Amino acid sequence: MTGSFDDLLARRHSVRAFTDAQIERHTLEKICNSARHAPSGANLQPGKFHVLTGAALGDLKDRLACAVAENTAIDLEYSYFPEQMSAALKDRQKKAGFALYEALGIARRDVAGRRGQFAKNYAFFDAPVGVVVTIDRNMGKGCFMDLGMAIMTFLLATEAEGLGCTGIGAIANYGSIVGKHLGLPDDEMVVCGIAMGVADADVPVNQFKTERDALDVFTTCLLYTSPSPRDRG
């Protein structure tokens, strides 16, 4: 897919519905290869991407579905959202949620509908590719920033291949179950999941995009003024 880097950023958004088209292995390897070029402090490269397709992905989805059906307690190992969320952040969270459910045709008071939609996180939104992202739990907090850069590179590389994807923070709610099911080493902490595939363009939820702060809110710009010839002395 062609276009400038700005076009790539503008196109990228969370995709939550996919076609049945399978993704070839060489495409997955190309995307992962791009992600591994992301920078990290002292080149520690703290994260790993576990890519699942076919029966391997299906088995994990079945295991997570059982955890949800059995009301298994959440065992998230890190704080995703602020423990005390400000009114401004809470308002932003609600607006994003309301807009998503509106795109899905789910009413604000439809509790069952919302629960059903949230459960799709654990099914990787029926994508043909599911990725489990982990981090070495011995790393410092700053390494989450490094992992975030690798994840963003992964998302952009996916978009550049003409595919769609979305991050799935909810996968970490059952991190120990996921880790045990995949046979991950004890030092790997599940951070999130990623669903990837060919976006189903006809589904309304894939036409939904969250808003971003205006530039003058997002950044403070201190303008540099060139000194006049007189000032230069």
TAZI-V115924 format. One record per helix or strand of 3 or more residues. SS is the DSSP state (H for helix, E for strand). FROM is the first residue (numbers start at 1). TO is the last residue. If there is no record, write none. Layout:
ss=(SS/SS)
from=(FROM/FROM)
to=(TO/TO)
This chain:
ss=(H/H/H/E/H/H/H/E/H/E/H/E/H/H)
from=(5/25/41/47/54/87/111/129/142/164/169/188/204/215)
to=(11/35/43/53/69/104/126/136/160/168/182/197/207/218)
